[in-house]
Amino acid sequence: MGEVIVITSGKGGVGKTTTTANIGTGLAVHGKKVVLIDTDIGLRNLDVVMGLENRIVYDLVDVVEGTCRLKQALIKDKRFDGLYLLPAAQTRDKNSVSPEQMMWLCDELRKEFDYILIDCPAGIEQGFKNAIAGADRAIVITTPEVSAVRDADRIIGLLESQEIRNPRLLINRVRPDMVKRGDMMSMEDIVDILAIKMIGVVPDDENIIISTNRGEPAVIDNKSLAGQAYRNITKRVMGEDVPLLDLNVSDGFLSKMKKLFGFKSA
Amino acid sequence: METKGIVFKGNAEGLVIVIPEDYAYEDILQEIDNKVSKASRFFKGAKIKVTYRGYQLTPSQEQEVKKVLDEKSGAIIESFTREEVKTPTFQENNRVKTIRNFFSTSSDEGNCKFIRNTVRNGTRIDFNGHVVVLGDVNPGAEIIATGNVVVLGTLRGMVHAGARGDKDAFIYALKLLPTQIRIAEAIARMPEEDIADDGLVRPEMATAKDGRIIVEQF
C-alpha cells in the first residue's frame, strides 16, 4: 500500500510545487513508483515545473467527474519510468472537487503507487481541505520569514485538528550568510516556535530558478547545493537517517583555509 | 409605617435585624413575632446566626427575642447577639473578604481549563474560568478567559485575562513575549524594540493596577 504525503505551507510562494517536483523526482530516481497530484485547480503549476504542460489531455476534475478513467489522466514523466503526474484543471475552481472525492482518489492510487505526493494550494480554504483529505503524512514548508512561519503554525494546527499527526518541517530558501549576520531567522528559532520535527533545510539557490524554468527538477543536478538538500530529504522521506546538510560550503577560499588551520571564521 | 419598622437583612453570615432606636420593647417583640411567623416557611429548617443593630436590648430581652425567633421561625437560631461595631477600615476589609468567600467569586478559585498542547496561530480559546496551557501560545493565537491565564511555556500570542472585568486576574508565563496582553479593561503590548530571546526561562507575571498592566518577575 502506498503512502499519501501532502506538501503544504499556508503561505504562497515558499516552494510547495518545487518541493513536490523535487521529492517526487528524487523518489523516482530511487526506483519508487510515484504519482504527483496538483490540487491547485485554476492555478496549476506543477506540470510546468515538471516540463509536462504540453502533454495534458485529461485532469483531476475530469477524473472525479467521471469524464475519463484515472489511468487516462496520469501523465508519464519524460525522464523516469515510475513517475506520473495528475494535473489540476486550469479552467475550473477549487469547488469542483470535494474532500470525499480526494479520499477516493488517494485510495485508488494507493493500490498502484509507493508514494502519492499532493501539491497543496496556498491558503486554508476548500483547496487546502481537498488536498489534506486523503493524506497520511504532511510536509510543511516554510521560509525563514516571520509571515511564512506564522502561516506554517496555522497550517500545523489545522493538520493536527484533522488527525494528521506529526507533520514534518522543511525550511526552504535559507541564506546561511544572512543567518550568521543575524538578519534571518535561524533553523533553531523556527523549530522553537513551530515545535515539530524537521525533515530538512534547503538553501536559497539560483539553480532552483533556472531548473524550475527549464522544467527539470534540481534534484537530478549534481552540482546544485539545493539539489543535494533535496536528495537528502528524499532519503529521509523513505525513512533513512541522513544528517543535515552543512550549508556553509559557499565560503570563500580564505575562510576554508582558516578553518583548515583552526581559525574561527568571521 | 412598615418601611420605618423593623427590617430583616441577609448578610454573609446570616441575618441582621435592624431595630429603630425609638421603638418600645413590647412593640419590638410583637413586630418580630409577626414578621417571623409570616416568613416561617422561608426560614424552615435553616441554621442561622442572627445579629441585631440599633436599639440596645438587655441580656434578658435578648433571650426573649431569641426564644421568639426559635419558636416562630422554624429555623435553628445558632446565636442572637448585638452586631459588633468594628473600626470602619477593618470592617470594610472584612466585608469584602466575607462576600468573596460567600459567593466564591474569588479570582483564585473556580473552573479551570487545561490545554495540553501548543496553542497555534488561528486558534481561539474562550473560557469562563481560568486557563492553564502546558505548552506555548504562538503568535496569532488568542486566549480569552474570565479568570487567570497560566502558560507553562512561551507566551507569544494574545491573552485576555479577567475578560468580564475582573481586575484582580493575572497572566503568568515561563517566557512572557506576547503580541498583546489584556487584563479586564487594561491593554498592554510589548515594547517596539526587539527584546532578544536569549533562550533563558524567566517566569513573569502580569497584573493590572490602576488600569495599567504591570509585569514583574515571579
Contacts between the chains, C-beta under 8 A, distances in Angstrom:
chain1	res1	chain2	res2	distance
A	124	B	122	7.9
A	150	B	121	5.4
A	150	B	139	5.9
A	150	B	140	5.7
A	151	B	121	7.5
A	153	B	120	4.9
A	153	B	121	4.1
A	153	B	138	5.0
A	153	B	139	7.4
A	153	B	140	6.8
A	154	B	120	6.3
A	154	B	121	4.0
A	154	B	122	4.3
A	154	B	140	6.5
A	156	B	120	6.0
A	157	B	120	3.3
A	157	B	121	6.5
A	157	B	122	6.0
A	157	B	123	5.7
A	158	B	122	7.4
A	160	B	117	7.7
A	160	B	120	7.9
A	189	B	197	8.0
A	193	B	136	7.6
A	193	B	138	6.2
A	193	B	139	8.0
A	193	B	156	7.2
A	195	B	118	5.3
A	195	B	135	7.7
A	195	B	136	6.6
